Amino acid sequence: MKIVFSKEYTANNRRHVFRTDKFSAVLKLLLKKSLITKKEIIEPKPPSRADLLLAHTPVWVDKNLRFKFTPRDSARAELEITRGVARAHLMNVGGTIAAARLALETGLGINCGGGAHHAFKDHGEGFCLLNDIAVAVKKLQAERRIGRALIVDLDVHQGNGTASVFKNDKNVFTFSMHQRDIYPEKKGNSSLDLELPAGTGDAEYLKLLRQSLPGIFDRARPDLVVYNSGADVYEHDMLGGLKLTMAGVSARDEIVFSACFGRNTPVVLVLSGGYAKKFSDTVRLHANTIATALDLWTNIGLKA
């Protein structure tokens, strides 16, 4: 199994709550546990302007490519947009495109990064500048490699940017299960939104997910699933208020991957948010998600 990663995913922003160095830390942990080897790491290519225009406006694309951001752009995205940060977001888009191609080839594509679901067509929000999920899906649609897609977004925050990009696309079903009373203050309209109160724990969360996914797959009839697997549903996350244990997060991941492989549907994994009080917990949660994906892919996989 190949895994997509670039050293350029890491920007010098350790003082920010969204630590981009978590992606390289996840990769190191996977290598340490021998879940992957260095030979299995794929370096993504940056997306082209034409790629980005599939999901973003020309003005916003050119700001990203030419580094022409304004102070308002940084304020809206809630991060200082340095050249390193802008490059990291570009490379994450390339990473999700590469992972999506792998998914169609093998049944599973893993981007050890990605998941910028708060990025809108014409601006960034919530630590997100470019919507890698939307660009990857639209690129495969444009190439006629897929017709229909399902986005399963289980980050603790609603995927408002993704919902906005696909709001008029009947061939993309956006599903977001998130906490009700946190960012974004103004939620978008996904194809299906399930809002949870703060304090929701393993039992209630997992029951709702198990009950919901079969109907979602029936409605979406996807050729490809993109799983946005935010680790910020964890009980010790600094920005979320759900109470999933580490075991609960792994059970969540198993439900999603089993649903995909059981229906012979390729799946792309992106990591998205995660802000545990202990940085090592965030790293471990993301690594566990990838480990679950690899284990189920090995034992179930797609039918030939």
C-alpha positions in Angstrom: 0.0 0.0 0.0 1.3 3.5 -0.9 0.8 6.5 1.3 0.9 10.1 0.0 3.0 12.6 2.0 5.2 15.7 1.4 7.6 17.4 3.8 6.1 20.6 2.5 2.9 19.8 4.4 4.8 21.2 7.4 4.8 24.9 7.8 6.6 26.8 10.6 3.5 27.4 12.7 4.1 25.5 16.0 2.5 28.3 18.0 -0.8 27.9 16.1 -3.4 25.5 17.5 -3.3 23.6 14.1 0.2 22.2 14.2 1.1 21.1 10.6 4.1 19.2 12.0 1.5 16.6 13.1 1.5 15.1 9.6 5.2 14.3 9.6 4.9 13.0 13.2 2.2 10.6 12.1 4.3 9.3 9.3 7.3 8.8 11.6 5.0 6.8 14.0 3.8 4.6 11.1 7.3 3.9 10.0 8.4 3.1 13.6 5.6 0.6 13.9 6.5 -0.9 10.5 3.0 -0.2 9.2 4.6 1.3 6.1 8.1 1.5 4.6 9.9 4.4 3.1 9.6 2.9 -0.3 5.8 3.1 0.0 5.8 6.9 0.5 4.6 8.9 -2.6 5.5 12.5 -3.1 2.6 14.5 -4.5 2.9 17.0 -7.3 1.4 20.5 -6.7 -2.0 21.1 -8.4 -2.2 23.1 -11.6 -4.1 26.3 -11.9 -6.7 24.4 -14.0 -7.1 21.9 -11.2 -7.7 24.6 -8.6 -10.2 26.3 -10.9 -12.4 23.2 -10.7 -13.4 24.2 -7.2 -12.3 27.8 -6.7 -12.7 31.2 -8.3 -10.0 32.7 -10.5 -9.3 35.5 -8.1 -8.8 33.2 -5.1 -6.7 30.7 -7.1 -4.4 33.5 -8.3 -4.0 34.8 -4.7 -2.9 31.3 -3.7 -0.5 30.8 -6.6 1.0 34.3 -6.6 1.0 34.8 -2.9 -1.1 37.9 -3.0 -3.1 37.5 0.2 -4.4 40.5 2.2 -4.5 40.9 5.9 -8.3 40.2 5.6 -7.6 36.9 4.0 -5.4 35.8 7.0 -8.0 37.1 9.5 -10.8 35.2 7.8 -8.7 32.0 7.7 -7.6 32.5 11.3 -4.0 32.0 10.6 -1.0 34.0 9.4 -0.6 33.1 5.7 3.1 32.9 5.2 4.7 31.5 2.0 5.3 28.2 3.9 1.7 28.0 4.9 0.4 28.7 1.4 2.8 26.1 -0.1 1.6 23.6 2.5 -2.0 24.0 1.5 -1.2 23.7 -2.2 0.7 20.5 -1.6 -2.1 19.0 0.4 -4.4 19.5 -2.6 -1.9 17.6 -4.7 -1.7 15.0 -2.0 -5.5 14.4 -2.0 -5.6 14.2 -5.8 -2.8 11.6 -5.7 -4.6 9.6 -3.0 -7.8 9.7 -5.0 -6.1 8.2 -8.0 -4.6 5.5 -5.7 -8.1 4.7 -4.3 -9.4 4.0 -7.8 -6.4 1.8 -8.6 -6.3 -0.2 -5.3 -9.5 0.5 -3.3 -7.7 2.7 -0.7 -5.9 6.0 -1.1 -4.3 7.6 2.0 -3.2 11.2 2.2 -1.1 11.7 5.4 -2.6 15.2 5.5 -5.5 17.0 3.8 -9.1 17.6 4.8 -9.4 21.4 4.4 -13.2 21.3 4.6 -13.7 24.9 5.6 -12.3 26.4 2.4 -14.9 28.0 0.2 -14.7 28.7 -3.5 -13.6 32.3 -3.1 -11.9 32.4 0.4 -10.4 30.5 3.2 -11.9 29.9 6.7 -11.1 27.8 9.8 -7.4 27.2 9.1 -8.2 26.1 5.5 -7.2 27.9 2.3 -7.9 25.4 -0.5 -10.5 22.6 -0.5 -8.4 19.6 -1.4 -11.5 17.3 -1.1 -13.5 19.3 -3.6 -10.6 19.7 -6.1 -9.9 16.0 -6.1 -13.5 15.0 -6.6 -14.1 17.5 -9.3 -10.9 16.5 -11.1 -11.8 12.9 -11.2 -15.3 13.9 -12.4 -13.8 16.1 -15.1 -11.6 13.2 -16.2 -14.8 10.9 -16.2 -13.1 8.5 -13.9 -16.0 8.8 -11.5 -19.6 10.0 -11.8 -20.9 10.1 -8.3 -19.0 10.7 -5.0 -19.8 10.6 -1.3 -18.0 12.7 1.3 -18.2 11.3 4.8 -17.1 14.1 7.1 -16.7 13.1 10.7 -14.5 16.0 11.9 -16.0 17.6 15.0 -16.7 20.7 13.0 -19.2 20.9 10.1 -17.6 20.8 6.6 -19.2 24.1 5.6 -16.8 24.9 2.8 -17.3 21.5 1.2 -21.1 21.8 1.5 -21.0 25.1 -0.2 -18.8 24.0 -3.1 -21.1 21.0 -3.8 -24.5 22.5 -3.0 -25.7 22.4 -6.6 -24.0 19.2 -7.6 -26.5 16.3 -7.5 -23.7 13.8 -8.2 -21.9 14.5 -4.9 -23.5 13.6 -1.6 -22.1 15.5 1.4 -22.6 13.9 4.8 -21.4 15.8 7.9 -21.8 14.5 11.5 -20.5 17.1 13.8 -21.0 19.0 17.1 -23.9 21.4 17.1 -22.7 24.4 19.2 -19.2 25.1 18.0 -17.5 26.6 14.9 -18.7 27.4 12.3 -21.3 29.6 13.9 -23.2 29.7 10.7 -23.5 26.1 9.3 -23.8 25.3 5.7 -26.3 22.9 4.2 -24.8 19.5 3.5 -26.9 16.8 1.7 -27.3 15.4 5.2 -26.2 17.0 8.5 -26.4 15.2 11.8 -25.7 17.6 14.7 -24.7 16.3 18.1 -24.8 17.9 21.5 -21.6 18.5 23.4 -20.8 15.5 25.6 -21.9 12.9 23.1 -19.8 9.7 23.8 -18.9 6.5 22.2 -22.1 4.5 22.5 -24.5 7.2 21.2 -22.1 8.4 18.5 -21.3 4.9 17.1 -24.9 3.8 17.2 -26.0 6.8 15.1 -23.2 6.3 12.6 -24.0 2.6 12.2 -27.7 3.4 11.7 -27.1 6.2 9.2 -24.5 4.9 6.8 -26.5 2.3 5.0 -29.2 4.8 4.0 -26.5 7.3 3.0 -24.9 4.9 0.7 -28.2 4.0 -0.8 -28.9 7.6 -1.5 -25.4 8.6 -2.7 -24.7 5.5 -4.9 -21.0 6.6 -5.0 -18.2 5.5 -7.3 -15.8 7.0 -4.7 -15.9 7.9 -1.0 -13.8 10.6 0.6 -13.5 10.1 4.3 -12.6 13.2 6.3 -11.5 11.6 9.5 -10.9 14.5 11.9 -9.4 13.4 15.2 -11.0 16.3 17.1 -14.0 14.2 18.2 -11.6 12.9 20.9 -12.6 13.5 24.5 -9.5 15.5 25.3 -9.6 17.8 22.2 -9.1 21.5 22.9 -11.5 22.8 20.2 -14.3 20.1 20.4 -16.7 19.0 23.1 -17.5 15.4 22.0 -16.4 12.6 24.3 -15.2 9.8 22.1 -12.4 7.7 23.7 -9.4 6.7 21.6 -11.0 3.3 21.2 -14.2 5.0 20.2 -12.4 6.9 17.4 -10.9 3.7 16.1 -14.4 2.0 16.2 -15.8 5.0 14.2 -13.1 4.5 11.6 -13.7 0.8 11.4 -17.4 1.4 10.7 -16.6 3.7 7.8 -14.0 1.6 6.1 -16.1 -1.6 6.6 -19.0 0.2 5.0 -16.9 1.2 2.0 -15.1 -2.1 1.4 -18.3 -4.1 2.1 -19.9 -2.2 -0.8 -16.9 -2.5 -3.0 -16.4 1.2 -3.0 -13.0 2.9 -3.2 -12.2 5.3 -0.4 -9.9 8.2 0.0 -8.7 9.0 3.5 -7.7 12.6 4.6 -6.8 13.5 8.2 -8.2 17.0 8.8 -8.5 18.4 12.3 -7.1 17.2 15.7 -6.1 19.4 18.6 -5.7 17.1 21.6 -4.2 18.6 24.8 -1.3 16.2 24.3 0.2 16.5 20.9 1.2 12.9 21.1 -2.5 11.9 21.4 -3.3 13.7 18.2 -0.5 11.9 16.4 -1.6 8.6 17.8 -5.2 9.1 16.8 -4.3 9.9 13.2 -1.9 7.0 13.0 -4.6 4.7 14.4 -7.0 5.8 11.7 -4.5 4.9 9.0 -3.7 1.6 10.7 -7.4 0.7 10.8 -7.6 1.6 7.1 -4.7 -0.6 6.2 -5.9 -3.5 8.3 -9.3 -3.6 6.8 -8.0 -3.0 3.3 -5.7 -6.0 3.8 -8.5 -8.3 5.3 -11.5 -7.1 3.2 -10.3 -4.9 0.3 -12.2 -4.6 -2.9 -13.5 -7.5 -4.9 -11.7 -8.0 -8.2 
